[in-house]
Amino acid sequence: MIELAQLTRYQENNRLEAKKAQGGLPHSLWETYSAFANTVGGVLLLGVIETPEKYFQTVALSDPQKLADQFWQIVTNPASA
């Protein structure tokens, strides 16, 4: 499991993906979600960027709960997208 307090210890890989998501759910999220669904799974971090130095850094999201709700709405009902 990911320890959010230790976020800077992690880097993107085939099971861990960071998405800035400041403008809403990014289109590339669904490509990652699909790739994870077709393999052994993975973790999507919204409101996180990978810096040029290859460590994670959080970014402010205006309404994180709204993003989470929107994500789960689309996952459970793809026709709503």
C-alpha positions in Angstrom: 0.0 0.0 0.0 1.1 3.6 -0.6 2.0 5.6 2.5 0.9 9.1 1.6 3.1 10.7 4.2 6.0 9.2 2.3 4.8 10.3 -1.1 8.2 11.6 -2.2 9.7 8.0 -2.0 7.6 6.8 -4.9 8.0 7.1 -8.7 5.6 6.2 -11.5 5.8 2.7 -12.8 3.6 0.1 -14.4 1.4 -0.1 -11.2 1.5 3.5 -10.0 0.4 6.6 -12.0 0.1 10.2 -10.9 -2.4 12.6 -12.5 -2.5 16.3 -11.8 -6.3 16.5 -12.3 -6.5 20.2 -11.4 -8.8 20.8 -14.4 -10.9 17.8 -13.7 -10.5 14.1 -14.6 -7.8 14.0 -17.4 -8.6 12.0 -20.5 -5.4 10.0 -20.1 -6.7 8.7 -16.8 -9.0 6.3 -18.7 -6.1 4.9 -20.7 -4.3 4.2 -17.4 -7.4 2.8 -15.8 -7.9 0.4 -18.8 -4.2 -0.7 -18.7 -4.5 -1.4 -15.0 -7.8 -3.3 -15.5 -6.2 -5.5 -18.1 -3.1 -6.4 -16.0 -2.6 -6.9 -12.3 -4.0 -3.5 -11.3 -2.5 -0.4 -10.0 -2.9 2.9 -8.1 -4.0 6.2 -9.6 -3.1 9.2 -7.6 -5.2 12.3 -8.4 -3.8 15.7 -7.4 -0.2 14.5 -7.7 2.6 15.3 -10.2 5.9 13.7 -10.9 8.6 16.3 -10.8 11.5 16.5 -13.3 13.6 15.0 -10.5 11.2 11.9 -10.6 9.5 12.2 -7.2 5.9 12.9 -6.4 4.5 16.2 -5.3 0.9 17.0 -4.4 -1.0 19.8 -6.0 -4.1 21.6 -4.7 -7.4 20.4 -6.0 -10.4 22.7 -5.7 -12.9 19.9 -5.0 -11.3 16.4 -4.5 -14.5 14.8 -3.4 -16.2 15.9 -6.6 -13.4 14.3 -8.6 -13.7 11.1 -6.7 -17.5 11.0 -7.1 -17.2 11.7 -10.8 -14.6 9.0 -11.2 -16.8 6.4 -9.4 -19.9 7.5 -11.3 -18.2 6.9 -14.6 -16.6 3.6 -13.5 -20.0 2.2 -12.3 -22.0 3.7 -15.2 -19.8 4.3 -18.3 -22.8 5.6 -20.3 -22.9 8.7 -17.9 -19.5 9.9 -19.3 
